[in-house]
Amino acid sequence: MKITISETAKTSLKEIVDFLKANWTVKEIQVLETDIRKFRQTITEDIVKHQCLERFPDIKYTLIGKKQIKLMYEIKADQVLIKYFGTAGRILQN
């Protein structure tokens, strides 16, 4: 299964990483990186089913980085589109 990252997701991930570099330890950032790799594995192997957003039922999410960051994605045919990375207080952007 192909995994693609939207421009919005790239931008939101960069903002989060910049914030984390200023406020988290190297070990905590490594946890985030590990969680992203684990997400790729669970999606590729179809191991876990994630929750959907109530307002957007086609968009699923999982919590990563010590459960402080939401990774939101959509599955279309044989492709996973990562749409957004954000904290609990941020709103999904298209």
N, CA and C atoms as an extended XYZ file, in Angstrom:
282
Properties=species:S:1:pos:R:3:atomname:S:1:resname:S:1:resid:I:1 pbc="F F F"
N         0.851       -1.172        0.000 N   MET     1
C         0.000        0.000        0.000 CA  MET     1
C         0.901        1.240        0.000 C   MET     1
N         0.632        2.154       -0.899 N   LYS     2
C         1.410        3.381       -1.010 CA  LYS     2
C         0.936        4.394        0.030 C   LYS     2
N         1.899        5.040        0.694 N   ILE     3
C         1.581        6.076        1.677 CA  ILE     3
C         2.085        7.403        1.140 C   ILE     3
N         1.177        8.380        1.060 N   THR     4
C         1.495        9.707        0.557 CA  THR     4
C         1.221       10.726        1.653 C   THR     4
N         2.051       11.766        1.692 N   ILE     5
C         1.874       12.823        2.683 CA  ILE     5
C         1.459       14.098        1.963 C   ILE     5
N         0.323       14.661        2.344 N   SER     6
C        -0.163       15.893        1.719 CA  SER     6
C         0.742       17.063        2.094 C   SER     6
N         0.650       18.132        1.326 N   GLU     7
C         1.434       19.338        1.626 CA  GLU     7
C         1.049       19.896        3.000 C   GLU     7
N        -0.237       19.843        3.325 N   THR     8
C        -0.694       20.302        4.639 CA  THR     8
C        -0.045       19.479        5.745 C   THR     8
N         0.024       18.169        5.548 N   ALA     9
C         0.642       17.296        6.554 CA  ALA     9
C         2.134       17.588        6.685 C   ALA     9
N         2.806       17.817        5.565 N   LYS    10
C         4.238       18.144        5.619 CA  LYS    10
C         4.466       19.426        6.410 C   LYS    10
N         3.644       20.435        6.131 N   THR    11
C         3.771       21.712        6.830 CA  THR    11
C         3.480       21.557        8.314 C   THR    11
N         2.388       20.862        8.645 N   SER    12
C         2.028       20.700       10.057 CA  SER    12
C         3.069       19.866       10.798 C   SER    12
N         3.650       18.854       10.146 N   LEU    13
C         4.685       18.043       10.784 CA  LEU    13
C         5.938       18.881       11.025 C   LEU    13
N         6.305       19.710       10.066 N   LYS    14
C         7.475       20.579       10.242 CA  LYS    14
C         7.277       21.526       11.425 C   LYS    14
N         6.077       22.110       11.535 N   GLU    15
C         5.786       23.004       12.662 CA  GLU    15
C         5.912       22.261       13.996 C   GLU    15
N         5.400       21.049       14.041 N   ILE    16
C         5.460       20.257       15.266 CA  ILE    16
C         6.909       19.895       15.599 C   ILE    16
N         7.666       19.453       14.601 N   VAL    17
C         9.060       19.075       14.839 CA  VAL    17
C         9.868       20.284       15.319 C   VAL    17
N         9.649       21.456       14.711 N   ASP    18
C        10.347       22.666       15.165 CA  ASP    18
C        10.020       22.963       16.628 C   ASP    18
N         8.741       22.836       16.994 N   PHE    19
C         8.327       23.057       18.375 CA  PHE    19
C         8.977       22.027       19.307 C   PHE    19
N         8.969       20.769       18.872 N   LEU    20
C         9.520       19.708       19.713 CA  LEU    20
C        11.013       19.873       19.924 C   LEU    20
N        11.724       20.282       18.876 N   LYS    21
C        13.169       20.486       19.012 CA  LYS    21
C        13.474       21.552       20.061 C   LYS    21
N        12.594       22.530       20.179 N   ALA    22
C        12.796       23.605       21.152 CA  ALA    22
C        12.339       23.213       22.558 C   ALA    22
N        11.405       22.255       22.658 N   ASN    23
C        10.779       21.986       23.950 CA  ASN    23
C        10.896       20.552       24.467 C   ASN    23
N        11.240       19.606       23.627 N   TRP    24
C        11.333       18.218       24.054 CA  TRP    24
C        12.789       17.762       24.049 C   TRP    24
N        13.029       16.647       24.695 N   THR    25
C        14.365       16.054       24.672 CA  THR    25
C        14.543       15.245       23.392 C   THR    25
N        15.780       14.912       23.096 N   VAL    26
C        16.078       14.094       21.914 CA  VAL    26
C        15.347       12.754       22.009 C   VAL    26
N        15.305       12.179       23.192 N   LYS    27
C        14.639       10.884       23.377 CA  LYS    27
C        13.151       10.976       23.038 C   LYS    27
N        12.500       12.058       23.436 N   GLU    28
C        11.070       12.217       23.142 CA  GLU    28
C        10.833       12.376       21.636 C   GLU    28
N        11.725       13.061       20.961 N   ILE    29
C        11.615       13.203       19.499 CA  ILE    29
C        11.816       11.848       18.831 C   ILE    29
N        12.728       11.042       19.358 N   GLN    30
C        12.937        9.697       18.816 CA  GLN    30
C        11.698        8.828       18.996 C   GLN    30
N        10.965        9.031       20.093 N   VAL    31
C         9.707        8.305       20.304 CA  VAL    31
C         8.719        8.657       19.194 C   VAL    31
N         8.629        9.938       18.844 N   LEU    32
C         7.749       10.368       17.758 CA  LEU    32
C         8.153        9.704       16.447 C   LEU    32
N         9.449        9.710       16.139 N   GLU    33
C         9.927        9.075       14.904 CA  GLU    33
C         9.591        7.585       14.882 C   GLU    33
N         9.775        6.919       16.010 N   THR    34
C         9.452        5.488       16.114 CA  THR    34
C         7.954        5.264       15.905 C   THR    34
N         7.133        6.125       16.505 N   ASP    35
C         5.679        5.994       16.355 CA  ASP    35
C         5.253        6.155       14.893 C   ASP    35
N         5.891        7.061       14.157 N   ILE    36
C         5.560        7.246       12.739 CA  ILE    36
C         5.935        5.994       11.960 C   ILE    36
N         7.096        5.389       12.266 N   ARG    37
C         7.483        4.138       11.594 CA  ARG    37
C         6.497        3.015       11.932 C   ARG    37
N         6.073        2.945       13.198 N   LYS    38
C         5.105        1.914       13.606 CA  LYS    38
C         3.772        2.119       12.895 C   LYS    38
N         3.367        3.374       12.724 N   PHE    39
C         2.131        3.665       11.993 CA  PHE    39
C         2.232        3.101       10.577 C   PHE    39
N         3.331        3.373        9.908 N   ARG    40
C         3.524        2.851        8.544 CA  ARG    40
C         3.388        1.332        8.523 C   ARG    40
N         3.973        0.661        9.501 N   GLN    41
C         3.911       -0.795        9.550 CA  GLN    41
C         2.487       -1.276        9.800 C   GLN    41
N         1.772       -0.648       10.741 N   THR    42
C         0.414       -1.105       11.035 CA  THR    42
C        -0.515       -0.881        9.848 C   THR    42
N        -0.322        0.207        9.112 N   ILE    43
C        -1.154        0.467        7.933 CA  ILE    43
C        -0.820       -0.524        6.825 C   ILE    43
N         0.466       -0.722        6.574 N   THR    44
C         0.897       -1.626        5.509 CA  THR    44
C         0.418       -3.053        5.767 C   THR    44
N         0.504       -3.488        7.011 N   GLU    45
C         0.127       -4.856        7.360 CA  GLU    45
C        -1.331       -4.979        7.795 C   GLU    45
N        -2.070       -3.859        7.810 N   ASP    46
C        -3.479       -3.835        8.188 CA  ASP    46
C        -3.694       -4.486        9.557 C   ASP    46
N        -2.831       -4.109       10.504 N   ILE    47
C        -2.853       -4.710       11.849 CA  ILE    47
C        -3.939       -4.094       12.720 C   ILE    47
N        -4.084       -2.772       12.679 N   VAL    48
C        -4.952       -2.062       13.613 CA  VAL    48
C        -5.969       -1.236       12.840 C   VAL    48
N        -7.161       -1.161       13.361 N   LYS    49
C        -8.184       -0.266       12.810 CA  LYS    49
C        -8.255        0.952       13.720 C   LYS    49
N        -8.106        2.140       13.137 N   HIS    50
C        -8.105        3.367       13.919 CA  HIS    50
C        -9.488        4.013       13.921 C   HIS    50
N        -9.680        4.906       14.892 N   GLN    51
C       -10.951        5.622       15.008 CA  GLN    51
C       -11.123        6.613       13.866 C   GLN    51
N       -12.395        6.975       13.606 N   CYS    52
C       -12.734        7.977       12.589 CA  CYS    52
C       -13.123        9.273       13.290 C   CYS    52
N       -13.026       10.357       12.537 N   LEU    53
C       -13.536       11.625       13.023 CA  LEU    53
C       -15.047       11.632       12.848 C   LEU    53
N       -15.751       12.111       13.827 N   GLU    54
C       -17.214       12.108       13.767 CA  GLU    54
C       -17.731       12.932       12.589 C   GLU    54
N       -17.164       14.117       12.392 N   ARG    55
C       -17.628       15.005       11.314 CA  ARG    55
C       -17.124       14.579        9.934 C   ARG    55
N       -16.029       13.814        9.907 N   PHE    56
C       -15.431       13.371        8.648 CA  PHE    56
C       -15.181       11.870        8.741 C   PHE    56
N       -16.192       11.037        8.509 N   PRO    57
C       -16.054        9.594        8.753 CA  PRO    57
C       -15.015        8.888        7.883 C   PRO    57
N       -14.599        9.498        6.769 N   ASP    58
C       -13.570        8.874        5.934 CA  ASP    58
C       -12.159        9.139        6.460 C   ASP    58
N       -12.040       10.054        7.400 N   ILE    59
C       -10.731       10.398        7.942 CA  ILE    59
C       -10.545        9.683        9.276 C   ILE    59
N        -9.468        8.917        9.338 N   LYS    60
C        -9.140        8.164       10.541 CA  LYS    60
C        -7.964        8.853       11.234 C   LYS    60
N        -7.765        8.516       12.504 N   TYR    61
C        -6.641        9.107       13.209 CA  TYR    61
C        -6.075        8.150       14.243 C   TYR    61
N        -4.843        8.431       14.608 N   THR    62
C        -4.183        7.719       15.688 CA  THR    62
C        -3.347        8.726       16.464 C   THR    62
N        -3.099        8.433       17.714 N   LEU    63
C        -2.273        9.305       18.543 CA  LEU    63
C        -0.846        8.769       18.567 C   LEU    63
N         0.106        9.667       18.369 N   ILE    64
C         1.513        9.299       18.351 CA  ILE    64
C         2.285       10.270       19.246 C   ILE    64
N         3.584       10.005       19.422 N   GLY    65
C         4.416       10.912       20.208 CA  GLY    65
C         3.931       11.047       21.630 C   GLY    65
N         3.923        9.936       22.339 N   LYS    66
C         3.402        9.886       23.714 CA  LYS    66
C         1.942       10.323       23.770 C   LYS    66
N         1.220       10.020       22.710 N   LYS    67
C        -0.217       10.292       22.598 CA  LYS    67
C        -0.553       11.777       22.698 C   LYS    67
N         0.364       12.625       22.233 N   GLN    68
C         0.139       14.061       22.265 CA  GLN    68
C        -0.080       14.650       20.877 C   GLN    68
N         0.120       13.850       19.832 N   ILE    69
C         0.005       14.342       18.457 CA  ILE    69
C        -0.950       13.431       17.695 C   ILE    69
N        -1.889       14.043       16.976 N   LYS    70
C        -2.805       13.270       16.133 CA  LYS    70
C        -2.232       13.178       14.727 C   LYS    70
N        -2.235       11.987       14.190 N   LEU    71
C        -1.890       11.746       12.795 CA  LEU    71
C        -3.204       11.391       12.115 C   LEU    71
N        -3.648       12.231       11.185 N   MET    72
C        -4.929       12.009       10.506 CA  MET    72
C        -4.674       11.580        9.071 C   MET    72
N        -5.444       10.587        8.634 N   TYR    73
C        -5.213       10.039        7.302 CA  TYR    73
C        -6.521        9.541        6.696 C   TYR    73
N        -6.448        9.287        5.398 N   GLU    74
C        -7.587        8.773        4.658 CA  GLU    74
C        -7.097        7.645        3.754 C   GLU    74
N        -7.863        6.570        3.681 N   ILE    75
C        -7.513        5.450        2.810 CA  ILE    75
C        -8.380        5.531        1.561 C   ILE    75
N        -7.716        5.547        0.400 N   LYS    76
C        -8.403        5.575       -0.889 CA  LYS    76
C        -7.821        4.460       -1.751 C   LYS    76
N        -8.624        3.467       -2.053 N   ALA    77
C        -8.192        2.305       -2.850 CA  ALA    77
C        -6.939        1.708       -2.208 C   ALA    77
N        -5.816        1.717       -2.921 N   ASP    78
C        -4.565        1.156       -2.401 CA  ASP    78
C        -3.601        2.240       -1.956 C   ASP    78
N        -4.124        3.375       -1.526 N   GLN    79
C        -3.277        4.485       -1.112 CA  GLN    79
C        -3.742        5.038        0.226 C   GLN    79
N        -2.781        5.382        1.065 N   VAL    80
C        -3.059        6.065        2.317 CA  VAL    80
C        -2.556        7.486        2.149 C   VAL    80
N        -3.426        8.454        2.384 N   LEU    81
C        -3.044        9.854        2.300 CA  LEU    81
C        -3.005       10.413        3.716 C   LEU    81
N        -1.804       10.747        4.186 N   ILE    82
C        -1.676       11.396        5.481 CA  ILE    82
C        -2.053       12.843        5.263 C   ILE    82
N        -3.088       13.280        5.965 N   LYS    83
C        -3.664       14.601        5.723 CA  LYS    83
C        -3.155       15.673        6.670 C   LYS    83
N        -2.818       15.291        7.901 N   TYR    84
C        -2.524       16.327        8.890 CA  TYR    84
C        -1.884       15.738       10.135 C   TYR    84
N        -0.978       16.480       10.734 N   PHE    85
C        -0.445       16.190       12.056 CA  PHE    85
C        -0.848       17.352       12.938 C   PHE    85
N        -1.353       17.095       14.123 N   GLY    86
C        -1.748       18.203       14.986 CA  GLY    86
C        -1.910       17.781       16.421 C   GLY    86
N        -2.035       18.779       17.276 N   THR    87
C        -2.301       18.509       18.681 CA  THR    87
C        -3.812       18.521       18.884 C   THR    87
N        -4.236       18.117       20.039 N   ALA    88
C        -5.664       17.967       20.305 CA  ALA    88
C        -6.439       19.272       20.084 C   ALA    88
N        -5.834       20.419       20.293 N   GLY    89
C        -6.537       21.697       20.189 CA  GLY    89
C        -6.625       22.276       18.789 C   GLY    89
N        -5.950       21.673       17.799 N   ARG    90
C        -5.934       22.238       16.456 CA  ARG    90
C        -7.055       21.656       15.587 C   ARG    90
N        -7.486       22.400       14.615 N   ILE    91
C        -8.587       22.017       13.742 CA  ILE    91
C        -8.038       21.436       12.445 C   ILE    91
N        -8.692       20.394       11.936 N   LEU    92
C        -8.297       19.787       10.664 CA  LEU    92
C        -8.378       20.805        9.547 C   LEU    92
N        -7.308       20.894        8.777 N   GLN    93
C        -7.271       21.805        7.627 CA  GLN    93
C        -7.220       20.969        6.364 C   GLN    93
N        -7.853       21.456        5.304 N   ASN    94
C        -7.818       20.744        4.012 CA  ASN    94
C        -6.622       21.171        3.216 C   ASN    94
